[in-house]
Amino acid sequence: MAGNDWLAARRTEVAADRILDAAEKLFTENDPGSIGMNELARAAGCSRATLYRYFENREALRTAYVHRETYRLYHVIKEQISGIDDPRERLAAGVITTLRTVRESPALSSWFATTRPPIGGEMAEQSEVIRALAA
């Protein structure tokens, strides 16, 4: 019965979310591009081996974080524009909601900081999720 663990997927999801939550805290306090796996493991309260079990490398972790936050942002935007019929008004409301939400989130806004090379644009170019939402 050991191979029939119906909770395994949920535990994996919870562990990955816990790691991404710790990464978010670090992204709020530091340049997202400068945070290493040692720092991430320490912040998440796990070993580096555990961290690597869920995320192949730093780039994979950053991508997972960006995808998670993109999905969250998508749902916020969708809720804000759901009652707007005019396409131009929907677009304007979507852009305003996006900018407001990113600016209000210290972790998200750190990806677009102007005091250092912004990592957000680089990640957006590499993310299939962001490209799909923008299409």
Steps between C-alpha positions, in 0.01 A plus 500: 500500500802733524475578128138604545561821696209721398636792705842505333406757236347731761809477722718583200284802418507622862877460522556683171267782611685530830827537312346756263359693798850514651637613163238775487616633836860503376397669174338774707821561693763444228566511128322188367789433263753486783334242724669161504377153583675500839308811605175356366545171687579685823197728462271205422632301794608207287821345375645580160426139401132556577504826306654326199241223521234758413699744287780391269686828536459866590357582158233229536403637842478857371294382204264307729461810718427722198247249367324474836478877534392538136208264561406693813521828311291355218219417743510851649484654153224263388290595801556873442404495131223238511217753489649726233364444149686763299834351379690829541372546854584135579854550372548823693359346819722194454815710458413723796423197718828337399707809576323564830534138613870481411575836665314400817701179534856558624604158371357556152618859467855392590513314168467833319728718714678773308803517730638177351442301183135388526454125497127518428534574129752222457271252675199616296685431177581146615160414648250309289231581757551876470520484120173301492321749725625793292384343172 
